[in-house]
């Protein structure tokens, strides 16, 4: 990162903003401010400078105003190139980012919810866990493929790791396939202190509940594997 700072005349603060966008693919001013525990005004100023430098781009349409949605910001091709060949940056994810402009609105909203969820769980789990986004973990041997939206690594031996999955608007069979894969991955790769899976979804039906119950019975000897957390984000939260 020092090399990046030196050759591109970027401050440490600016690099940290770019890294945060890399971690979540899309961000908004209110959520980035919340993530960094700074004001919206300060965050807006930082993003404006980076946009003028051609390092980030903005997605904002006329429908956003009607829906109360904040502008979404993402890395530009220029910023992606700056991150190439830097050890701490997942190079597979960088290649995916060249297609960020093509992401659907639903996919964009899902990324924003991931950032909101990350902020929520970082506060809930306190310093007991280290959280990482899926874009930091692509192609890691000790992670599912593709990785979970958020991975919480326990900082002590008493608590299990946690895979956090966000599946809003997904059909039940899609969720079933993913949860079964995760259960098999955990069974094959963890002998002691098996991780937990937290499923976050806006679906609340008996079919999904039965799917989770069956997977827990099949893959868990004693402790529950999949914890089903229904999360109904208000528009002001999801679209902020």
N, C-alpha and C positions, 0 to 999 in steps of 0.2 A: 504493500500500500504506500510505503514511503516513496518508491519509484514512481508510482502513479501520481502522487502529490507533487513531486519535484518536476516531472516532465510536463505536467498539464496545468500547473499553477492553480491547483485546487486546494482549498483549505480542508482541514480535517473534518470540520462540520459538513462541508459539501460532500465529501467522500462518504461520510456516514449516512447522509440522506440517500445517496445513490445506492449504497449497500442495502438500505432498508427497502427501497423500491425493488431491487434485485430479489430480495427475500420473499416478497409478496406479489410481485409482478405489477399489481395496480395498487395505488394508494389515493387517499383524498386528503385535503388540507386538515379537516377536523380530526381524522384518525391518526395521521402522522403527528399532529400536535399532541394528541393524547399519548401516543406511543413514546414520544420523546419528552413528554411532560413539559412542554413549552406552550406559548400562546399561539392561537390561530394566526394572528398578525405576523408574528415572527416566522412561522412556517410558510405562510403565503409569500413573504419576502424572499425566503430562501429558494422556494420553487420557481419564482419569477426569474431570479438570476440564472438558475440552471436551465430554464427554458430558453432564455435569451442566449445562453451559451450553446444551445443546440444539443444539450445532453439529455433532456427529457421532452416528452411530447404530451399533449393534453387531449383527452376525449371529452367533448361536451357538445351536446346537440340541443336543439330547441325543445325537445321533449323532456330534457332533464329538468328544466325550470318548472314545467307543469307537474312533474312527479316529485319535485323537491329533492332532486338528486344533485350531489356535489360533483364537480368535475373530477375525472379520474386522470391520474398521471402515470406514465410508464417510461421505461428507458428508451432512448432513441438508438438507432444503429451506431451513432458516434459513441455513445456511452458504452454500448455493448463491446465495441472494439477496445475501449480502454481497459475493460476487465479481462480481456483475453490473456491467457498464460499467467494469470495470477493464482498462486497456489490455494488461497483460501476461497476462491470462487469456483463453483461447480460449472465446468465447461460445457457439460451436456445441457444444462439449463440455459446457458447463454445462447446456444444454438436455437433453442425453442423460442427465445425472446425475439428473434427476427420476425416471427409471425404474430407478435402480440397485437398488431393492428387488426388482424383478421379475427380476433376473438369476438364471440357473440356477446350481446348485452347480458345474457344469462350467465355466461362464463365470467364476464367482468364482475357482475354482482357477487358471484360465488367467491371470487378472489377478495373482494372487499369484506365479505363476511368472514373469510379466513383471518384477515387482519383483525377484525373486531373480536373474533373468538380467541385469537392469540393474546390480545390485550386482556381480555376477561380472565383467561386461564393463568396467565402470568401472575395476575393479582391473587387469584384463588390458591394457586400452588406455592406462592411466595418464593422463598429461596431454596425450597426443597427439590426443585426441578430445574433443568436447563432445557429451554424450548427451542426447537428448530423448525423451519418451514420445509415443505417438500422440495423446494428448489435448492436447498442446501444439501439434499440427501440423495438425489438421483444417482443411480448406478453404484450406490454403496452396498457392499456385500451383506452387511448386517441389517439391511432395510428391505421392506417389501418393494416390489417393482410393479407399478409405480409406488412411490412412498405415500404414506398417509399425509393428509393436509398439514397436520402438525404432529411432531414427535416430541414427547416430554421425557427426557432422560432423568431418572432419579439420581440425586446427589448423595443418597445414602443407601445402605443395603437393606433397610427395613421396608422401603416402599418400592412397588413395581414400576417399571417404565409404562408409558401410556401412548397408545396410538389414537389420535383424534381424527375421526372421519366425518366429513360434512357432506351430506347427501340430500340437499333440498331439491324437490321436484323430480327425484329419481324414482323409477318404477321399482316395485318391491323385488322383482326378480333380479334387477341390477344390483340392488343392495345385498340380496342374498348371495349372489355370486362373489361379490367383493368380501363380504364377511366370512364366507366359507374359505376363501383364499387366505385371508389373514389368520383364521384359526389354524389352518394347515401350516402356514408359515411359522407361526408361534410354536406349534407342536414340534416341528422339525428343527427349530433353531434354538429353542430355550428349554433347558432341563430344569433349572431352578428359578424360582421367582418369575413366573411367566408374566409378561406385560398384560395390561388391561386394554380393552378397546372401548373408546367412548364414541358412540354414534350420535351425531347431531343431525336432526332432520325436522322438516316441517310436516311430516306425515304421522298421523296418529290413527292406526287402524289395527284390527285384530290379526290380520294376515301378517303384517310386519312383526307384531308382537310374538306370534307363533313361530315365525322364522328364527327370531332371536332366541326364543326358548329352546327350540330344537338344536340349534348350533351350540348353545351353552351345555345342553345335556350330552351332546355327542363328543365335544372336545374338552370339556372341563371335568376333572376328576372330583374336585371338592369345591374350589372357589369359582365364582362367576367370572367368565371371560369377558363377555360383552355387556357393557353398561349402557343402557339406552337412555340418553338424555334428550328429551324433546326441547327444542329451543325455538320459540316463536319471536323472532326479532321484529320489533316495531320498525316501521319505515324510517323513522328518525334515527334509529341506530344503524340499520343496514345501509341507508342511503347517505349517511353523514360523511 
